[in-house]
Amino acid sequence: MNTENLKALTKESTPKAAVNLSASDIAFLVDCLPEKDDKLRYNAFLLLQANARLFPLVYQHWDKLAGRLEDSNSYQRSIGAMLISENVKWDKEAKFSQEIDRYLSCCLDEKFITARQAVQGLVNIIAATSKYNPKIRENLTHYPLKKYKANQQKLLQKDIANILEILEVKPAKP
């Protein structure tokens, strides 16, 4: 993988390309996440997201991804939250237990889109493990929707209701 290949990637070709990524490709893509060039950054994100759904290679970069949860740029916070949520299933070292509070703060982000993407990412976390379910439930049942515009509140309310419904079906294990 190189910059030219990454720029030439289409959304349709991403799933196939993601399957064939090497560890060095993953490292290159993680390094592309802070790029100013939207095409490079977005394609790197899409490849990492697709790869993380299938393999634990992206998990090796957990610390870099987790660092994005508090980035001053909301786009970087979104990237961090979405990639962390995809990698919780590979988290045999229980690193997410150290990051859950930072992740949940992204669910309350000042930027609506970051908050919404983090809330939606909870689906992946719940699917990976139920040990965080009580904390997730607690945070969502006391979610301050009023900090967002009315139309945004409705979308977040729908996302939260979806997560709470999933939590009812998949209770936490002791």
Phi, psi and omega per residue, in radians:
M1 nan 2.383 3.058
N2 -2.493 3.108 -3.071
T3 -1.038 -0.742 -3.136
E4 -1.118 -0.799 3.106
N5 -1.070 -0.713 -3.120
L6 -1.140 -0.765 3.120
K7 -1.131 -0.593 -3.085
A8 -1.370 -0.224 -3.091
L9 -1.099 2.414 3.045
T10 -1.862 2.799 3.132
K11 -1.040 -0.614 -3.130
E12 -1.215 -0.565 -3.113
S13 -1.525 -0.127 -3.086
T14 -1.034 -0.863 -3.100
P15 -1.004 -0.741 3.141
K16 -1.172 -0.763 -3.140
A17 -1.119 -0.614 -3.104
A18 -1.135 -0.535 -3.117
V19 -1.173 -0.546 -3.027
N20 -1.713 0.246 -3.105
L21 -1.319 2.433 3.074
S22 -1.659 3.017 3.094
A23 -1.063 -0.662 3.123
S24 -1.231 -0.590 3.043
D25 -1.085 -0.772 -3.139
I26 -1.059 -0.794 3.128
A27 -1.047 -0.746 3.102
F28 -1.056 -0.793 -3.111
L29 -1.146 -0.713 3.097
V30 -1.063 -0.700 3.108
D31 -1.180 -0.363 3.120
C32 -1.460 -0.222 -3.071
L33 -1.049 -0.601 3.099
P34 -1.492 0.069 -3.119
E35 -0.956 2.513 3.067
K36 -1.315 -0.513 3.141
D37 -1.209 1.959 -3.082
D38 -0.993 -0.723 -3.096
K39 -1.107 -0.803 3.117
L40 -1.090 -0.878 -3.087
R41 -1.070 -0.831 -3.086
Y42 -1.164 -0.773 3.123
N43 -1.129 -0.667 3.079
A44 -1.076 -0.784 3.113
F45 -1.047 -0.841 -3.120
L46 -1.050 -0.732 3.122
L47 -1.143 -0.756 3.138
L48 -1.131 -0.728 3.131
Q49 -1.092 -0.827 -3.131
A50 -1.130 -0.702 3.131
N51 -1.167 -0.723 -3.114
A52 -1.119 -0.438 3.098
R53 -1.220 -0.383 -3.055
L54 -1.945 -0.586 -2.985
F55 -2.381 2.761 3.128
P56 -1.527 0.245 -3.077
L57 -1.098 -0.699 -3.105
V58 -1.201 -0.505 3.139
Y59 -0.980 -0.517 3.135
Q60 -1.060 -0.284 -3.129
H61 -1.882 0.380 -3.084
W62 -0.866 -0.848 -3.046
D63 -1.063 -0.683 3.093
K64 -1.158 -0.723 3.140
L65 -1.151 -0.768 -3.133
A66 -1.105 -0.588 3.102
G67 -1.084 -0.430 3.137
R68 -1.270 -0.318 -3.103
L69 -1.083 -0.373 3.126
E70 -2.056 0.331 3.138
D71 -1.122 2.611 3.120
S72 -1.219 -0.340 -3.139
N73 -1.645 2.149 -3.088
S74 -1.115 -0.551 3.104
Y75 -1.097 -0.707 3.107
Q76 -1.183 -0.639 3.060
R77 -1.097 -0.715 3.098
S78 -1.089 -0.803 3.117
I79 -1.019 -0.834 3.138
G80 -1.028 -0.832 -3.117
A81 -1.105 -0.797 -3.101
M82 -1.157 -0.698 -3.138
L83 -1.304 -0.603 3.040
I84 -1.075 -0.804 -3.102
S85 -1.070 -0.599 3.108
E86 -1.254 -0.414 -3.032
N87 -1.763 -0.056 3.114
V88 -1.039 -0.589 -3.138
K89 -1.107 -0.368 3.128
W90 -1.704 0.061 -2.986
D91 -1.420 1.254 3.128
K92 -1.311 -0.271 -3.132
E93 -1.633 0.046 3.135
A94 0.999 0.645 3.110
K95 -1.175 -0.521 -3.107
F96 -1.120 -0.484 3.118
S97 -1.058 -0.463 3.083
Q98 -1.476 -0.272 -3.035
E99 -1.939 -0.134 -3.012
I100 -1.017 -0.687 -3.141
D101 -1.148 -0.715 3.095
R102 -1.165 -0.674 3.104
Y103 -1.096 -0.839 -3.119
L104 -1.127 -0.483 3.063
S105 -1.183 -0.510 3.047
C106 -1.179 -0.489 3.082
C107 -1.170 -0.290 3.119
L108 -1.963 0.353 -3.026
D109 -0.979 2.627 3.087
E110 -1.095 -0.518 3.108
K111 -1.591 2.155 -3.083
F112 -0.953 -0.804 -3.057
I113 -1.123 -0.666 3.098
T114 -1.141 -0.791 3.115
A115 -1.038 -0.794 -3.098
R116 -1.149 -0.752 3.128
Q117 -1.130 -0.648 3.106
A118 -1.182 -0.751 3.100
V119 -1.066 -0.818 3.139
Q120 -1.091 -0.563 3.115
G121 -1.164 -0.318 3.107
L122 -1.044 -0.473 3.086
V123 -0.990 -0.785 3.137
N124 -1.136 -0.681 -3.117
I125 -1.169 -0.781 3.120
I126 -1.121 -0.657 3.120
A127 -1.172 -0.543 -3.093
A128 -1.377 -0.657 -3.085
T129 -2.793 2.626 3.113
S130 -1.771 0.006 -3.047
K131 -1.200 -0.305 3.122
Y132 -1.726 -0.022 -3.060
N133 -0.965 -0.804 -3.137
P134 -1.037 -0.738 -3.129
K135 -1.191 -0.701 3.099
I136 -1.098 -0.830 3.139
R137 -1.022 -0.820 -3.132
E138 -1.015 -0.794 -3.124
N139 -1.167 -0.669 -3.118
L140 -1.324 -0.533 3.136
T141 -1.305 -0.270 3.084
H142 -2.044 0.578 -3.065
Y143 -1.304 2.222 -3.122
P144 -1.447 1.343 -3.109
L145 -1.048 -0.523 -3.031
K146 -1.099 -0.233 3.132
K147 -1.304 -0.154 -3.128
Y148 -1.959 2.841 3.100
K149 -1.098 2.758 -3.062
A150 -0.969 -0.815 -3.129
N151 -1.162 -0.584 3.094
Q152 -1.227 -0.657 3.101
Q153 -1.020 -0.738 -3.125
K154 -1.096 -0.751 3.129
L155 -1.141 -0.780 3.114
L156 -1.142 -0.676 3.119
Q157 -1.058 -0.708 3.106
K158 -1.142 -0.775 3.110
D159 -1.079 -0.766 -3.128
I160 -1.134 -0.754 3.108
A161 -1.048 -0.692 3.106
N162 -1.080 -0.802 -3.141
I163 -1.124 -0.780 -3.137
L164 -1.105 -0.618 3.088
E165 -1.146 -0.735 3.089
I166 -1.095 -0.699 3.132
L167 -1.111 -0.557 3.096
E168 -1.184 -0.615 -3.122
V169 -1.352 -0.574 -3.088
K170 -2.089 1.429 -3.127
P171 -1.216 2.781 3.132
A172 -1.180 2.516 3.065
K173 -1.580 2.496 -3.130
P174 -1.148 nan nan
